[in-house]
């Protein structure tokens, strides 16, 4: 099944005078489907599958909380890549989850299923981790940060509708970021003969844009943070850690 964007593009090409074969070559849709669209251009146009961004009036994906968490996972440790023949425009959302945290993997699976309930979720074992993936034509529509190259080598900005979701579900967004590229542990500091130990969160990412998105979400939550290193931010104040524990907590 092809999404509404492909169908509209094909109809526009036909209207411009291109042949069925040429439209098939350019869109990847088979010729019999294109002929059906040509002969019945209005049939089925009111249906857009389950992609909210392809609807006649685009709207935000739901449930919004699951999307915010999945967005955090994707920005931290996920990617979108072609699944099979690129001409078919099917994409694989891939999130890598360490075997040490099976609870995190379960949350990842649940978020993928919630955001794309009509698509299967697969768990592919790797050395020391598992690749959790799901195929869909719509991943680039839902995560427009997708693009060529590594995330830290290109700008990463949120669409307005994404920022609204993140601001409304900042805790789940930060949870996704921390579950991917974050850490909650105990920091130990020695001053002379005395040793101090306190819990803290660290979030490390080579993308300054993603670090800034994490910082903004922490600001929304009222969690104090600072840049610990060039590529890392820290939450270490006792009250800030306690507040973030309500949303994240240790990986599990």
C-alpha positions as CSV (number, residue, x, y, z in Angstrom):
1,X,0.0,0.0,0.0
2,X,1.3,3.4,-1.0
3,X,0.8,6.5,1.1
4,X,-1.2,9.6,0.0
5,X,2.0,11.6,-0.7
6,X,3.1,9.1,-3.4
7,X,-0.4,8.9,-4.9
8,X,-0.7,12.7,-5.2
9,X,2.8,13.0,-6.7
10,X,1.9,10.3,-9.2
11,X,-1.4,12.0,-10.2
12,X,0.5,15.3,-10.6
13,X,3.0,13.6,-12.9
14,X,0.2,12.1,-15.0
15,X,-1.5,15.4,-15.3
16,X,1.8,16.9,-16.5
17,X,1.8,14.4,-19.4
18,X,4.2,11.8,-18.2
19,X,3.5,8.2,-19.1
20,X,2.4,5.5,-16.7
21,X,5.8,3.8,-17.1
22,X,7.7,7.0,-16.4
23,X,5.6,7.7,-13.3
24,X,6.2,4.2,-12.1
25,X,10.0,4.6,-12.6
26,X,10.0,7.9,-10.7
27,X,7.8,7.0,-7.8
28,X,8.5,3.2,-7.3
29,X,4.7,2.4,-7.5
30,X,3.8,-0.4,-9.8
31,X,2.1,0.4,-13.1
32,X,-1.2,-1.3,-12.4
33,X,-1.6,0.8,-9.2
34,X,-0.8,4.0,-11.2
35,X,-3.4,3.1,-13.8
36,X,-6.0,2.6,-11.1
37,X,-5.2,6.0,-9.6
38,X,-5.4,7.5,-13.1
39,X,-8.8,5.9,-13.9
40,X,-10.2,6.6,-10.4
41,X,-8.4,9.7,-9.1
42,X,-10.8,10.4,-6.3
43,X,-11.3,6.9,-5.0
44,X,-9.8,6.4,-1.5
45,X,-8.3,9.9,-1.2
46,X,-10.0,10.4,2.1
47,X,-8.0,7.6,3.7
48,X,-4.4,8.0,4.7
49,X,-3.6,4.9,6.6
50,X,-2.4,5.6,10.1
51,X,0.1,8.4,9.5
52,X,-1.1,11.7,11.0
53,X,1.4,13.7,9.0
54,X,-0.1,12.5,5.7
55,X,-3.7,13.3,6.6
56,X,-5.6,15.9,4.6
57,X,-5.1,18.1,7.7
58,X,-1.8,17.0,9.2
59,X,-1.8,16.6,13.0
60,X,0.5,15.4,15.7
61,X,1.0,11.6,16.3
62,X,-0.6,10.0,19.3
63,X,-0.2,8.9,22.0
64,X,1.9,12.0,22.4
65,X,3.8,10.7,25.5
66,X,4.9,7.5,23.6
67,X,6.0,9.7,20.7
68,X,8.1,12.0,23.0
69,X,9.8,9.0,24.5
70,X,10.5,7.5,21.1
71,X,11.8,10.8,19.8
72,X,14.3,10.9,22.7
73,X,15.5,7.4,21.9
74,X,15.8,8.2,18.2
75,X,17.8,11.3,18.8
76,X,20.1,9.6,21.3
77,X,20.7,6.2,19.8
78,X,18.5,5.6,16.8
79,X,18.5,5.9,13.0
80,X,16.2,5.6,10.1
81,X,17.5,3.8,7.0
82,X,16.1,2.2,3.8
83,X,14.6,-1.2,4.3
84,X,15.3,-3.2,1.1
85,X,14.9,-1.6,-2.3
86,X,15.1,2.2,-1.8
87,X,12.7,2.7,-4.7
88,X,9.9,1.2,-2.6
89,X,10.4,4.0,0.0
90,X,10.1,1.7,3.0
91,X,12.1,2.7,6.0
92,X,13.4,1.0,9.1
93,X,13.4,2.8,12.4
94,X,16.3,1.2,14.3
95,X,16.9,1.6,18.1
96,X,19.9,-0.2,19.7
97,X,19.3,-1.4,23.3
98,X,22.0,-2.9,25.5
99,X,21.3,-6.4,26.9
100,X,22.1,-5.1,30.3
101,X,18.8,-3.2,30.5
102,X,15.9,-5.4,29.4
103,X,13.3,-3.0,30.8
104,X,14.5,-0.3,28.5
105,X,14.1,-2.6,25.5
106,X,10.6,-3.4,26.6
107,X,9.8,0.3,26.8
108,X,11.3,0.8,23.3
109,X,9.1,-2.0,21.9
110,X,6.0,-0.5,23.5
111,X,6.7,3.0,22.2
112,X,7.2,1.7,18.6
113,X,4.0,-0.3,18.8
114,X,2.1,2.7,20.2
115,X,3.2,5.2,17.6
116,X,2.9,2.8,14.6
117,X,0.3,0.2,15.8
118,X,-0.2,-1.3,12.3
119,X,3.5,-2.1,11.9
120,X,5.4,-5.1,13.3
121,X,8.3,-4.6,15.7
122,X,11.3,-6.9,15.5
123,X,14.1,-7.6,17.9
124,X,17.3,-8.6,16.2
125,X,20.0,-9.9,18.6
126,X,23.5,-8.3,18.3
127,X,26.7,-8.8,20.3
128,X,25.9,-7.2,23.7
129,X,22.7,-5.5,22.5
130,X,19.6,-5.9,20.4
131,X,18.4,-3.9,17.4
132,X,14.7,-3.1,17.9
133,X,13.3,-2.1,14.5
134,X,10.0,-1.4,12.7
135,X,9.4,-0.9,9.0
136,X,7.1,1.9,7.7
137,X,6.9,4.3,4.8
138,X,6.1,7.0,7.3
139,X,9.1,7.2,9.6
140,X,10.6,10.2,7.8
141,X,7.3,12.0,8.0
142,X,7.1,11.3,11.8
143,X,10.8,12.1,12.4
144,X,11.8,14.8,9.9
145,X,15.2,15.0,11.6
146,X,16.1,12.0,9.4
147,X,18.8,12.8,6.8
148,X,22.1,11.8,5.3
149,X,25.1,11.6,7.6
150,X,25.6,11.5,11.3
151,X,23.3,13.6,13.5
152,X,26.2,15.7,15.0
153,X,27.3,16.7,11.5
154,X,24.1,18.3,10.5
155,X,21.5,20.6,12.1
156,X,18.9,19.0,14.3
157,X,15.9,21.1,15.0
158,X,12.3,20.2,15.9
159,X,9.3,21.1,13.9
160,X,6.7,23.2,15.7
161,X,4.4,20.3,16.3
162,X,7.2,18.3,17.7
163,X,8.3,21.0,20.1
164,X,4.7,21.3,21.4
165,X,4.8,17.5,22.2
166,X,8.2,17.8,23.9
167,X,7.1,20.8,26.0
168,X,3.9,18.9,27.1
169,X,5.8,15.7,27.8
170,X,9.3,16.9,28.7
171,X,9.8,14.2,31.3
172,X,9.2,11.4,28.8
173,X,11.4,13.1,26.2
174,X,14.3,13.4,28.7
175,X,13.6,9.8,29.7
176,X,14.1,8.7,26.1
177,X,17.3,10.7,25.8
178,X,18.7,9.4,29.1
179,X,17.8,5.8,28.2
180,X,19.8,6.1,25.0
181,X,22.8,8.3,25.7
182,X,22.4,9.0,29.4
183,X,23.6,7.7,32.7
184,X,22.6,7.8,36.4
185,X,25.3,6.9,38.8
186,X,27.2,7.9,41.9
187,X,30.0,10.5,41.6
188,X,32.7,10.2,44.2
189,X,35.0,13.1,45.1
190,X,37.9,13.1,47.5
191,X,39.0,16.2,49.4
192,X,42.1,15.3,51.4
193,X,41.0,12.5,53.8
194,X,37.3,13.0,53.2
195,X,35.3,11.3,50.4
196,X,32.0,12.5,49.2
197,X,29.5,10.5,47.1
198,X,26.4,11.8,45.5
199,X,24.1,10.6,42.7
200,X,24.0,12.5,39.4
201,X,22.8,12.2,35.8
202,X,25.0,12.7,32.7
203,X,23.8,13.0,29.2
204,X,26.5,12.8,26.5
205,X,26.0,13.5,22.8
206,X,28.3,14.9,20.1
207,X,25.4,17.0,18.6
208,X,25.2,20.5,20.2
209,X,21.7,20.8,18.9
210,X,20.6,17.6,20.7
211,X,22.3,18.7,23.9
212,X,20.4,22.0,23.6
213,X,17.1,20.1,23.2
214,X,17.8,18.1,26.3
215,X,18.7,21.3,28.2
216,X,15.5,23.0,27.1
217,X,13.4,20.0,28.3
218,X,15.2,20.0,31.6
219,X,14.3,23.7,31.9
220,X,10.7,22.9,31.3
221,X,10.8,20.4,34.1
222,X,12.5,22.9,36.4
223,X,15.6,20.6,36.7
224,X,18.9,22.5,37.2
225,X,21.7,21.4,34.9
226,X,25.1,22.6,33.6
227,X,27.5,21.7,30.9
228,X,30.0,19.3,32.4
229,X,32.0,18.9,29.3
230,X,31.9,20.1,25.7
231,X,29.7,17.1,24.7
232,X,28.0,16.4,28.0
233,X,25.6,18.0,30.5
234,X,25.2,17.1,34.1
235,X,22.4,17.1,36.7
236,X,24.0,16.9,40.1
237,X,22.2,19.1,42.6
238,X,20.4,17.0,45.2
239,X,17.0,18.5,44.6
240,X,17.5,18.4,40.8
241,X,18.4,14.7,40.9
242,X,15.4,14.0,43.1
243,X,13.1,15.8,40.6
244,X,14.6,14.0,37.6
245,X,14.2,10.7,39.4
246,X,10.5,11.2,39.1
247,X,10.7,11.1,35.4
248,X,13.7,8.9,34.6
249,X,15.5,7.0,37.4
250,X,18.2,4.4,36.8
251,X,18.2,2.3,33.6
252,X,16.6,-1.1,34.2
